[in-house]
Amino acid sequence: MLEKSDIELLGQMMDEKIGSSENRMMAYFEGKIEPQLQLLAEGHQQLLETLAPVSR
């Protein structure tokens, strides 16, 4: 049976692994996904301006 110290150690190890995974996911998102979303938003904005220009 696991001792309290074993359970605490497992908890710490899981926290470290989860933290590392979160960091990798954020780096991927910021490096790959976010720029693509930005390009998509800019393209969408250009389409809106072309199809429905703002009256001035």
PyMOL commands that place a pseudoatom at each C-alpha (Angstrom):
pseudoatom trace, name=CA, resn=MET, resi=1, chain=A, elem=C, hetatm=0, pos=[0.000, 0.000, 0.000]
pseudoatom trace, name=CA, resn=LEU, resi=2, chain=A, elem=C, hetatm=0, pos=[1.173, 3.520, -0.727]
pseudoatom trace, name=CA, resn=GLU, resi=3, chain=A, elem=C, hetatm=0, pos=[2.372, 5.695, 2.108]
pseudoatom trace, name=CA, resn=LYS, resi=4, chain=A, elem=C, hetatm=0, pos=[1.355, 9.338, 2.429]
pseudoatom trace, name=CA, resn=SER, resi=5, chain=A, elem=C, hetatm=0, pos=[4.845, 10.403, 1.301]
pseudoatom trace, name=CA, resn=ASP, resi=6, chain=A, elem=C, hetatm=0, pos=[4.514, 8.219, -1.815]
pseudoatom trace, name=CA, resn=ILE, resi=7, chain=A, elem=C, hetatm=0, pos=[1.212, 9.846, -2.708]
pseudoatom trace, name=CA, resn=GLU, resi=8, chain=A, elem=C, hetatm=0, pos=[2.682, 13.321, -2.177]
pseudoatom trace, name=CA, resn=LEU, resi=9, chain=A, elem=C, hetatm=0, pos=[5.659, 12.451, -4.371]
pseudoatom trace, name=CA, resn=LEU, resi=10, chain=A, elem=C, hetatm=0, pos=[3.352, 11.152, -7.111]
pseudoatom trace, name=CA, resn=GLY, resi=11, chain=A, elem=C, hetatm=0, pos=[1.337, 14.369, -6.868]
pseudoatom trace, name=CA, resn=GLN, resi=12, chain=A, elem=C, hetatm=0, pos=[4.463, 16.472, -7.269]
pseudoatom trace, name=CA, resn=MET, resi=13, chain=A, elem=C, hetatm=0, pos=[5.608, 14.412, -10.253]
pseudoatom trace, name=CA, resn=MET, resi=14, chain=A, elem=C, hetatm=0, pos=[2.207, 14.783, -11.907]
pseudoatom trace, name=CA, resn=ASP, resi=15, chain=A, elem=C, hetatm=0, pos=[2.216, 18.551, -11.298]
pseudoatom trace, name=CA, resn=GLU, resi=16, chain=A, elem=C, hetatm=0, pos=[5.640, 18.827, -12.963]
pseudoatom trace, name=CA, resn=LYS, resi=17, chain=A, elem=C, hetatm=0, pos=[4.550, 16.774, -15.975]
pseudoatom trace, name=CA, resn=ILE, resi=18, chain=A, elem=C, hetatm=0, pos=[1.313, 18.730, -16.355]
pseudoatom trace, name=CA, resn=GLY, resi=19, chain=A, elem=C, hetatm=0, pos=[3.193, 22.028, -16.078]
pseudoatom trace, name=CA, resn=SER, resi=20, chain=A, elem=C, hetatm=0, pos=[5.661, 20.966, -18.753]
pseudoatom trace, name=CA, resn=SER, resi=21, chain=A, elem=C, hetatm=0, pos=[2.836, 19.897, -21.019]
pseudoatom trace, name=CA, resn=GLU, resi=22, chain=A, elem=C, hetatm=0, pos=[1.030, 23.210, -20.527]
pseudoatom trace, name=CA, resn=ASN, resi=23, chain=A, elem=C, hetatm=0, pos=[4.196, 25.114, -21.409]
pseudoatom trace, name=CA, resn=ARG, resi=24, chain=A, elem=C, hetatm=0, pos=[4.674, 23.108, -24.603]
pseudoatom trace, name=CA, resn=MET, resi=25, chain=A, elem=C, hetatm=0, pos=[1.039, 23.586, -25.587]
pseudoatom trace, name=CA, resn=MET, resi=26, chain=A, elem=C, hetatm=0, pos=[1.199, 27.357, -25.036]
pseudoatom trace, name=CA, resn=ALA, resi=27, chain=A, elem=C, hetatm=0, pos=[4.430, 27.622, -27.026]
pseudoatom trace, name=CA, resn=TYR, resi=28, chain=A, elem=C, hetatm=0, pos=[2.825, 25.679, -29.889]
pseudoatom trace, name=CA, resn=PHE, resi=29, chain=A, elem=C, hetatm=0, pos=[-0.299, 27.816, -29.758]
pseudoatom trace, name=CA, resn=GLU, resi=30, chain=A, elem=C, hetatm=0, pos=[1.648, 31.068, -29.716]
pseudoatom trace, name=CA, resn=GLY, resi=31, chain=A, elem=C, hetatm=0, pos=[4.025, 29.962, -32.461]
pseudoatom trace, name=CA, resn=LYS, resi=32, chain=A, elem=C, hetatm=0, pos=[1.699, 28.129, -34.860]
pseudoatom trace, name=CA, resn=ILE, resi=33, chain=A, elem=C, hetatm=0, pos=[-1.990, 28.673, -34.147]
pseudoatom trace, name=CA, resn=GLU, resi=34, chain=A, elem=C, hetatm=0, pos=[-2.099, 32.321, -33.115]
pseudoatom trace, name=CA, resn=PRO, resi=35, chain=A, elem=C, hetatm=0, pos=[-0.352, 33.648, -36.264]
pseudoatom trace, name=CA, resn=GLN, resi=36, chain=A, elem=C, hetatm=0, pos=[-2.719, 31.626, -38.452]
pseudoatom trace, name=CA, resn=LEU, resi=37, chain=A, elem=C, hetatm=0, pos=[-5.731, 32.994, -36.586]
pseudoatom trace, name=CA, resn=GLN, resi=38, chain=A, elem=C, hetatm=0, pos=[-4.362, 36.504, -37.031]
pseudoatom trace, name=CA, resn=LEU, resi=39, chain=A, elem=C, hetatm=0, pos=[-4.022, 35.967, -40.806]
pseudoatom trace, name=CA, resn=LEU, resi=40, chain=A, elem=C, hetatm=0, pos=[-7.547, 34.604, -40.938]
pseudoatom trace, name=CA, resn=ALA, resi=41, chain=A, elem=C, hetatm=0, pos=[-8.886, 37.638, -39.060]
pseudoatom trace, name=CA, resn=GLU, resi=42, chain=A, elem=C, hetatm=0, pos=[-7.015, 40.025, -41.374]
pseudoatom trace, name=CA, resn=GLY, resi=43, chain=A, elem=C, hetatm=0, pos=[-8.369, 38.238, -44.449]
pseudoatom trace, name=CA, resn=HIS, resi=44, chain=A, elem=C, hetatm=0, pos=[-11.871, 38.360, -43.021]
pseudoatom trace, name=CA, resn=GLN, resi=45, chain=A, elem=C, hetatm=0, pos=[-11.496, 42.078, -42.377]
pseudoatom trace, name=CA, resn=GLN, resi=46, chain=A, elem=C, hetatm=0, pos=[-10.330, 42.656, -45.967]
pseudoatom trace, name=CA, resn=LEU, resi=47, chain=A, elem=C, hetatm=0, pos=[-13.331, 40.733, -47.291]
pseudoatom trace, name=CA, resn=LEU, resi=48, chain=A, elem=C, hetatm=0, pos=[-15.700, 42.808, -45.172]
pseudoatom trace, name=CA, resn=GLU, resi=49, chain=A, elem=C, hetatm=0, pos=[-14.128, 46.029, -46.388]
pseudoatom trace, name=CA, resn=THR, resi=50, chain=A, elem=C, hetatm=0, pos=[-14.378, 44.884, -50.008]
pseudoatom trace, name=CA, resn=LEU, resi=51, chain=A, elem=C, hetatm=0, pos=[-17.954, 43.571, -49.818]
pseudoatom trace, name=CA, resn=ALA, resi=52, chain=A, elem=C, hetatm=0, pos=[-19.418, 46.243, -47.560]
pseudoatom trace, name=CA, resn=PRO, resi=53, chain=A, elem=C, hetatm=0, pos=[-17.326, 49.411, -47.597]
pseudoatom trace, name=CA, resn=VAL, resi=54, chain=A, elem=C, hetatm=0, pos=[-17.991, 51.895, -44.831]
pseudoatom trace, name=CA, resn=SER, resi=55, chain=A, elem=C, hetatm=0, pos=[-19.778, 55.057, -46.017]
pseudoatom trace, name=CA, resn=ARG, resi=56, chain=A, elem=C, hetatm=0, pos=[-17.914, 58.226, -45.103]
for i in range(1, 56): cmd.bond("trace and resi %d" % i, "trace and resi %d" % (i + 1))
show_as sticks, trace
zoom trace
